[in-house]
Amino acid sequence: MKNIIETAIEAGLFKTLITAVQAAGLAETLSRKGPFTLLAPTDDAFSKIPKDTLAAVLADKEKLTAILTYHVIAGKIMASDVINLTSAKTIQGSEINIKTLNGVTMNEAKVLKTDIECSNGVIHIIDSVLMPKKIYMKKMKCSDMGGPCNYEMMADTPEDMMKMGSDHVMTTIDKAHMKIAEQMKTMTSESNKIWNDMFMKKWKAIP
């Protein structure tokens, strides 16, 4: 019996998935003893993602790894086990919601085929690429506040994730600082007036 990677390659349905796994350096991991449960999006599933978005994801190893590991569950979970579950924790760290009404869905992805057994686990085929809610933590230095500020950006789809570039982050920061500045306008202490003036000068241009 072949392992998960060998089985996926032989099936011929997962060329994009295999390319992504290799780009993220996860092929060796998914060839180990395991066992693992792989929720495998088909090439048709990946084709739902715009080509430029997919290319950008493939080029970003950190995001790509987060997405791919969200498709892997530690342990061998068969279809007979799934019907008793409402969720499962992935090796990425986030959970997948499982529904078994009118077929099986993993988040919004439909399970097309189950229980493809491998030497180190099992593959279930799904019709969409799963996207973890928390892709990454974007850290930026807010020099005017004298220290680092952490902004956690959320994504529900590959398209939303790729919109989270520097412009999106800066807009988020600008709005946050603008809100603080507006609140400070109502305060009367001299020190707060100084901070207010600084914030308003720096963050006044919000499109």
Secondary structure, 3 states (H helix, E strand, C coil): CCCHHHHHHHHCCCHHHHHHHHHHCCCCHHHCCCCEEEEEECHHHHCCCCHHHHHHHHHCHHHHHHHHHCCEEECCCCHHHHCCCCEEECCCCCEEEEECCCCCEECCEEEEEEEEEECCEEEEEECCCCCCCEEEEEEEEEHHHCEEEEEEEECCCHHHHHCCCHHHHHHHHHHHHHHHHHHHCCCCCHHHHHHHHHHHHHHCCCC
